[in-house]
Amino acid sequence: MQLTNRAKKLEKKPMTLAERAYLPAIFQGLSITMRHFFMKKATVRYPEEVRPFSPIFRGLHVLKRDEQGRERCTACGLCAVACPAEAITMVAGERKKGEEGLYREEKYAVSYEINMLRCIFCGLCEEACPKAAVYLQADKMAPPRFERDEFIYGKDRLVEPVSPDERSVRGIQLTPEQADTLRGKLQQA
């Protein structure tokens, strides 16, 4: 049974001697190879050369501090819930007497870990954080490592330094003017 009458009859032309020897196909393949041989290379020698980042690039995570140098994270867990790759784990704890200068509120993250092997750098953790504690840097990416356990970033690698000068050196979007004003606020406190 034929469903349509749009069938097209094809005629087989006999192949020439050159076509039977596949010479045109070989020369066509060699011409493509030679064309690509002289094109500009797409690869970049990474440690020596750095490819320019996109303006919307999301890189390495940072746990931000507030103006007084206290950690912003209150261990609410919204970033861990929002993470589609389930790369974020944290343990909450209560602030003790005398730790008011370290943490903003009574509840804080005792441990905060991000598994960079699972992270897909989507930025949902940054959007979910109500305290603006999680920030994905626009100019740094996770450095290459050789061991799997070195890709689990704890608070020792994630929390930004207290000194404003060290923040600007680490590339956490702090201009020299902002570092000066923050240094003045820290000296007043």
N, C-alpha and C positions, 0 to 999 in steps of 0.2 A: 504494500500500500504506500503510495506516495503522498506526503502531506502538502507539499507545494510544487509548483511547476517552475520554480526558479533555478533549477539545476543547470549548471554551466558545464558544457563539454570542453575538456582540455585536450589539446593535441600534444602528443609527445614528439618533440623535434629530436632528430638524431643528433648526438653529441659529436663535435668535431674532434680531431685528433688532439689538439691542445687541451680541450676540455676533458677529454678522457684521461690525459696525463696529469690533470689537476694543476697545470702550470699557472693559469690565471688566478686561481685561488691562493696558490703559494705566494705569488708576487703581490697580491692584494694584502695578504697577511704580513709580509715583510715590509710593505709600505706603511702599514699602520704601526708596526713595531719601530721603524725608523722615525716616524713622525713623533711618537711618544718619547723616543730616546733623546730628542733635542728639545723637548718641552721643559718648562720650569718645574722643579721638583715640588711636590705637595707636602713632603715631610719637613719637619723642623728638628734640628739637633737640640733636644729639649734643655738640658741643663745650661748649655752655652747660650742658646737663643730662646727667647720667650715669645710665643705667639701673642698678639694683642687680644685682650679679653673683650667680650661683648659687653655693652653697657648694662645688660640685665644678668650678667654672670653671677651665679651663686657659688661661693667657694667654701673655704674652711669655716667651721662654726666657732663662735666666741660667746662666752657667757659674760654679759656686760655688767659694769658697776654703775652706781648712781653718782651724783655730784659729790657726795661725801666719801666715796670710795668703798661703799658697802655693796655686797652682792645683791643684784636685783631679783634673782630667782627665789621664788617662795615655795617651790616644790609642789605646785598645784597639779602637775601631771598632764596638763592639756597638750603640751608638745609631744609627749609620749603617746597619747591617745591619737593625735592628729597624724603621727608618722605612719605612712602606709607600709613602710618596710620594717617597722617595729625595731628600729635601730637604737632607740633611746630607752635607757633604764635609769631609774633614780630611786633613792631611798630618802624619805623625809625624816626630819628630826625637829625637836623644839630647841629654840635658842635659850641658852642658860644666862644667868646673871653675869654681867660684865662683857657679854658679846654683842652689845648694842651697836658698837662701832663696826662690826663685821657683817651683820645681816640686817636687812631692812625691817623685816617683820618677825613675829614669834616663830613662824615655821620656815625652815630653810632646807635646802638639799644637802644632806650629809654626804651622799655620793651621787654623782651625775656622770653617766657614761654614754658615749655615742660610739657605736660600732661603725667605723667608716667603710668597712667592706660591705655592709648592708645598706648604708645610706645612699639614697639616689639623688640627693641635693635638690629636692623639689621645693624647699622653702616653706612647706606647710607648718613646720615647727615654729618658724619665725613669725608667721601670720597668726598662729594660735596663741602665742604667748601674750597674756594680758598685761604683763609688766615690762614688755620689750626687753627681756633678759637675753633671749636667744637671738643672735645676729649672724648672718652668713656673709662673710667678707667678700667684697667685690673684686679683690685683687690677689687673693691667695688661694691656692688649691692644696689638697692633702699631699704632702710629699711622699715620694715612693719609699717603701720599706721592704725589708727582706723577710721579716717574721710576722705571722698573722696576729700575734698578741700585741704588736706595736700599733695596730690599727684601731685598737679600742682606746679612745681618748677619754681620760678621766678629768676631774676638776683641775688637776695639776697642769694640764695642757689647754683646757678650755677657758678658764677664768682669766680675764684680762688683768694685767699688772695694775698695781695701785698707782704707780707713778705715771703722770700724764706724758712724760717724755718717752717712756718705754711703750706706751700705747701708740704714739705716732710712729715709732720705729717699726712696730709690728704691723703697721698698715691697717689700722682699725678705723679708718676714715676720720681722723682727728687732725685738723689743721694746726699749725703752730700757734695761731691766735686762740683757738679753742683750748690748746694745751696750756697756754699762759693763764687764761681765765680760770680753768679748772685747777691749776696749781695755786692760784690766789685763793680760791674757795677752800681748798684743802688746808692751806696755811691758816685761814681764819678759824676753821673748825677745831 
